[in-house]
Amino acid sequence: MSENEPEIKPLNAGGPPRAKPAVRETGGRPADDRSTLEPAGHLELIAGLFTALLIVSNVASCRLATVGPLEFDAGTLMFPLTYVFGDLLAEVYGYARSRRVIWTGFAALFLAALCFQLASLFPAPPGWEEAALAWDQALSPTPRLALGSLTAYLAGEFANSMTLIKMKRKNPDGATAWRFLASTLVGQAFDTLIFASVAFLGLLDARLWLTLVVSNYVYKVGLEAALLPVTVWLARRLKRAEGLEAQNPSDAQVSLNPFRWRLDRPRRAEPGQAD
């Protein structure tokens, strides 16, 4: 370098040391370590289908249908499929994520019912009065029906997920099909009894009410039992795709409180503390 050329110094030379970028606390793990969160690559798809099916089945319940000698509303034909998605959510992604999806579905149902009620408040244009009346009768349920549907949904879905997780804690390595079936038996019992009681108890005579409860319960459980091989196959494929061949690590210690929103993390044992 010649004497006339200025000396080129590195940036910050002679100055105070440059501060290091802030590192997010992650309990000893790197900040970008994806192991801090359980895999959920297909969770959005399952949650979206679950929520869409909830709303569609509630709208379809306005249409009556016959299956052999039996009569059902079309929503009853579709609603049991939500328990297939509920089983997949709890089995593959764990109770904490399943709990969030259940509450998201509840919010979607409530919002849909509210929007239908608001739409029915506006007067119909000339020539559309009969269609508007049919709309109001179909999509604007009485408060008793709406309350029964929402409370039965919450109770049934949480009973289904809690039963599955409790059975999985006792036997995480097997009995998947039995977990799915047993959780459906419990969840559908809550759903059917609560809805029939809130919506129709006192309006129907005892014999007709009991027939409604039994026929709906048998149909719902029977449909999921028929779909059981497909549900087990889907659960295995999702676990393989998500890299979850074993029990979800947080399920062993996750809180089963249905009113908790936070995603629980498995507690880490302190040094010297027995697991």
C-alpha positions as CSV (number, residue, x, y, z in Angstrom):
1,M,0.0,0.0,0.0
2,S,1.5,3.4,-0.9
3,E,1.9,6.2,1.6
4,N,-0.8,8.4,-0.1
5,E,-3.5,5.7,-0.1
6,P,-5.8,5.9,2.9
7,E,-5.8,3.0,5.3
8,I,-9.0,0.9,5.1
9,K,-10.1,-0.2,8.5
10,P,-12.7,-2.8,9.2
11,L,-16.1,-1.6,10.2
12,N,-16.4,-0.8,13.9
13,A,-12.6,-0.9,14.3
14,G,-11.5,0.8,17.5
15,G,-15.1,1.3,18.6
16,P,-17.1,-0.6,21.2
17,P,-17.9,-4.3,20.5
18,R,-21.0,-4.7,18.4
19,A,-23.9,-6.2,20.4
20,K,-24.9,-9.7,19.6
21,P,-28.4,-10.2,18.2
22,A,-30.9,-11.0,20.9
23,V,-31.6,-14.8,21.3
24,R,-35.1,-15.9,22.2
25,E,-35.3,-18.0,25.2
26,T,-36.3,-21.5,24.3
27,G,-35.4,-23.6,27.3
28,G,-31.9,-24.4,26.1
29,R,-32.9,-25.2,22.5
30,P,-32.0,-23.1,19.5
31,A,-34.7,-20.4,18.6
32,D,-35.3,-22.0,15.3
33,D,-35.6,-25.6,16.5
34,R,-38.8,-26.9,15.2
35,S,-38.9,-29.6,17.9
36,T,-40.2,-27.0,20.3
37,L,-43.6,-27.4,18.6
38,E,-45.1,-30.7,17.7
39,P,-45.5,-31.3,14.0
40,A,-48.8,-30.1,12.5
41,G,-48.3,-30.1,8.8
42,H,-51.8,-31.3,8.0
43,L,-53.5,-29.8,11.0
44,E,-55.0,-26.9,9.2
45,L,-56.5,-29.2,6.6
46,I,-58.1,-31.5,9.2
47,A,-59.4,-28.5,11.2
48,G,-60.8,-26.8,8.2
49,L,-62.7,-29.9,7.0
50,F,-63.9,-30.5,10.6
51,T,-65.3,-26.9,10.9
52,A,-66.8,-27.0,7.4
53,L,-68.6,-30.3,8.1
54,L,-70.0,-28.9,11.3
55,I,-71.6,-25.9,9.6
56,V,-72.8,-28.0,6.6
57,S,-74.4,-30.6,8.8
58,N,-76.2,-28.0,10.8
59,V,-77.6,-26.4,7.6
60,A,-78.4,-29.8,6.1
61,S,-80.5,-30.6,9.2
62,C,-83.3,-28.5,7.7
63,R,-83.8,-31.2,5.0
64,L,-85.5,-34.4,6.0
65,A,-84.4,-37.7,4.5
66,T,-85.4,-41.4,4.7
67,V,-83.1,-44.3,5.2
68,G,-85.1,-47.4,4.7
69,P,-88.0,-47.3,7.2
70,L,-86.3,-44.6,9.3
71,E,-86.6,-40.8,8.9
72,F,-83.7,-38.5,9.8
73,D,-82.8,-34.9,9.1
74,A,-79.9,-34.8,6.6
75,G,-77.7,-33.2,9.2
76,T,-77.8,-36.4,11.3
77,L,-76.6,-38.3,8.2
78,M,-73.4,-36.1,8.1
79,F,-72.7,-35.0,11.6
80,P,-71.2,-38.3,12.8
81,L,-68.4,-37.7,10.3
82,T,-67.2,-34.9,12.6
83,Y,-66.3,-37.5,15.2
84,V,-64.0,-39.2,12.7
85,F,-62.1,-35.9,12.4
86,G,-62.3,-35.4,16.2
87,D,-60.7,-38.8,16.7
88,L,-57.9,-38.0,14.2
89,L,-57.3,-34.6,15.9
90,A,-56.9,-36.1,19.3
91,E,-55.0,-39.2,18.3
92,V,-52.5,-37.6,15.9
93,Y,-52.1,-34.0,17.1
94,G,-52.9,-34.3,20.8
95,Y,-55.6,-33.0,23.2
96,A,-54.2,-29.4,23.4
97,R,-54.6,-28.9,19.6
98,S,-57.8,-30.8,19.5
99,R,-59.2,-28.5,22.2
100,R,-58.4,-25.4,20.2
101,V,-60.1,-26.9,17.1
102,I,-63.2,-27.8,19.1
103,W,-63.6,-24.2,20.4
104,T,-62.9,-22.9,16.8
105,G,-65.7,-25.0,15.6
106,F,-68.0,-23.8,18.3
107,A,-67.2,-20.2,17.4
108,A,-67.9,-20.9,13.7
109,L,-71.3,-22.5,14.6
110,F,-72.2,-19.6,16.8
111,L,-71.2,-17.1,14.1
112,A,-73.2,-18.9,11.4
113,A,-76.3,-19.0,13.6
114,L,-75.9,-15.3,14.4
115,C,-75.6,-14.4,10.7
116,F,-78.7,-16.4,9.8
117,Q,-80.7,-14.7,12.5
118,L,-79.5,-11.3,11.3
119,A,-80.3,-12.1,7.7
120,S,-83.9,-13.0,8.7
121,L,-84.4,-9.5,10.3
122,F,-84.5,-7.7,6.9
123,P,-87.8,-7.6,5.0
124,A,-88.0,-9.6,1.8
125,P,-88.4,-7.7,-1.6
126,P,-91.8,-8.0,-3.4
127,G,-92.3,-11.5,-4.9
128,W,-89.8,-13.2,-2.5
129,E,-92.0,-13.4,0.6
130,E,-92.6,-17.1,0.4
131,A,-89.0,-17.9,-0.2
132,A,-88.0,-15.6,2.7
133,L,-90.5,-17.4,5.0
134,A,-89.0,-20.8,4.0
135,W,-85.5,-19.4,4.7
136,D,-86.6,-18.2,8.2
137,Q,-88.2,-21.5,9.1
138,A,-85.2,-23.5,7.9
139,L,-82.2,-21.4,8.9
140,S,-83.4,-19.4,11.9
141,P,-83.8,-22.1,14.6
142,T,-85.6,-21.4,17.9
143,P,-83.4,-20.4,20.8
144,R,-84.0,-23.8,22.4
145,L,-82.8,-25.7,19.3
146,A,-79.8,-23.4,18.9
147,L,-78.9,-23.8,22.6
148,G,-79.3,-27.6,22.4
149,S,-77.2,-27.9,19.3
150,L,-74.3,-25.8,20.7
151,T,-74.2,-27.3,24.2
152,A,-74.5,-30.9,22.8
153,Y,-71.7,-30.2,20.4
154,L,-69.3,-29.0,23.1
155,A,-70.1,-31.7,25.6
156,G,-69.9,-34.5,23.0
157,E,-66.7,-33.4,21.3
158,F,-64.9,-32.9,24.6
159,A,-66.2,-36.2,26.0
160,N,-64.9,-37.9,22.9
161,S,-61.5,-36.3,23.0
162,M,-61.0,-36.8,26.8
163,T,-62.0,-40.4,26.6
164,L,-59.6,-41.1,23.8
165,I,-56.7,-39.4,25.5
166,K,-57.3,-41.1,28.8
167,M,-57.3,-44.5,27.1
168,K,-54.2,-43.6,25.1
169,R,-52.3,-42.8,28.3
170,K,-53.0,-46.2,29.7
171,N,-52.1,-48.0,26.4
172,P,-50.3,-45.7,24.0
173,D,-48.9,-48.4,21.8
174,G,-52.0,-50.2,20.7
175,A,-55.8,-50.6,20.8
176,T,-56.3,-47.6,18.4
177,A,-59.5,-49.0,17.0
178,W,-60.9,-49.6,20.4
179,R,-60.0,-46.1,21.5
180,F,-61.9,-44.7,18.5
181,L,-65.0,-46.8,19.1
182,A,-65.1,-46.3,22.9
183,S,-64.6,-42.5,22.7
184,T,-67.5,-42.4,20.1
185,L,-69.8,-44.4,22.4
186,V,-69.2,-41.9,25.2
187,G,-69.1,-38.7,23.0
188,Q,-72.3,-39.6,21.1
189,A,-74.1,-40.5,24.3
190,F,-73.4,-37.0,25.6
191,D,-74.3,-35.3,22.3
192,T,-77.5,-37.2,21.7
193,L,-78.9,-37.0,25.2
194,I,-78.1,-33.3,25.7
195,F,-79.5,-32.2,22.4
196,A,-82.7,-34.3,22.7
197,S,-83.2,-33.1,26.3
198,V,-82.7,-29.4,25.6
199,A,-84.5,-29.2,22.3
200,F,-87.4,-31.7,22.7
201,L,-87.9,-32.8,26.3
202,G,-91.4,-31.8,27.3
203,L,-92.4,-31.1,23.7
204,L,-92.6,-34.8,22.7
205,D,-94.3,-37.6,24.5
206,A,-91.9,-39.8,26.4
207,R,-92.1,-42.7,24.0
208,L,-91.4,-40.6,20.9
209,W,-88.6,-38.8,22.7
210,L,-87.0,-42.1,23.7
211,T,-87.3,-43.4,20.2
212,L,-85.6,-40.3,18.9
213,V,-82.7,-40.7,21.3
214,V,-82.2,-44.4,20.7
215,S,-82.5,-44.3,16.9
216,N,-80.1,-41.3,16.6
217,Y,-77.6,-42.9,18.9
218,V,-77.6,-46.3,17.2
219,Y,-77.3,-44.7,13.8
220,K,-74.4,-42.4,14.8
221,V,-72.4,-45.1,16.5
222,G,-73.1,-47.6,13.8
223,L,-71.8,-45.2,11.1
224,E,-68.6,-44.6,12.9
225,A,-68.1,-48.3,13.5
226,A,-68.6,-48.9,9.8
227,L,-65.9,-46.2,9.1
228,L,-63.5,-47.5,11.7
229,P,-61.1,-49.2,9.3
230,V,-60.8,-46.0,7.3
231,T,-60.3,-43.9,10.5
232,V,-57.5,-46.2,11.7
233,W,-55.9,-46.2,8.3
234,L,-56.0,-42.4,8.1
235,A,-54.6,-42.0,11.6
236,R,-51.6,-44.2,10.7
237,R,-51.0,-42.4,7.5
238,L,-51.1,-39.0,9.2
239,K,-48.8,-40.1,12.0
240,R,-46.3,-41.3,9.4
241,A,-46.6,-38.1,7.4
242,E,-46.2,-35.9,10.5
243,G,-43.3,-38.1,11.9
244,L,-45.4,-39.1,14.9
245,E,-45.1,-42.8,15.2
246,A,-45.3,-42.8,19.0
247,Q,-47.5,-41.1,21.6
248,N,-47.8,-37.4,21.4
249,P,-45.2,-36.3,24.1
250,S,-47.5,-33.7,25.7
251,D,-50.5,-36.1,26.0
252,A,-49.1,-37.8,29.1
253,Q,-49.2,-34.6,31.1
254,V,-51.5,-32.2,29.3
255,S,-54.3,-30.6,31.2
256,L,-57.7,-32.0,30.2
257,N,-59.4,-28.7,31.3
258,P,-61.7,-27.9,28.3
259,F,-61.5,-24.1,29.0
260,R,-57.8,-23.9,28.5
261,W,-56.5,-22.3,25.3
262,R,-52.7,-22.5,25.7
263,L,-50.8,-25.3,24.0
264,D,-49.3,-27.3,26.9
265,R,-45.6,-28.3,26.8
266,P,-44.4,-31.4,28.5
267,R,-42.8,-30.5,31.8
268,R,-39.0,-31.0,31.9
269,A,-37.6,-32.8,34.9
270,E,-35.2,-30.8,37.1
271,P,-31.6,-32.1,37.5
272,G,-31.6,-34.9,40.0
273,Q,-35.4,-35.1,39.9
274,A,-36.9,-38.5,39.1
275,D,-39.2,-38.7,36.0
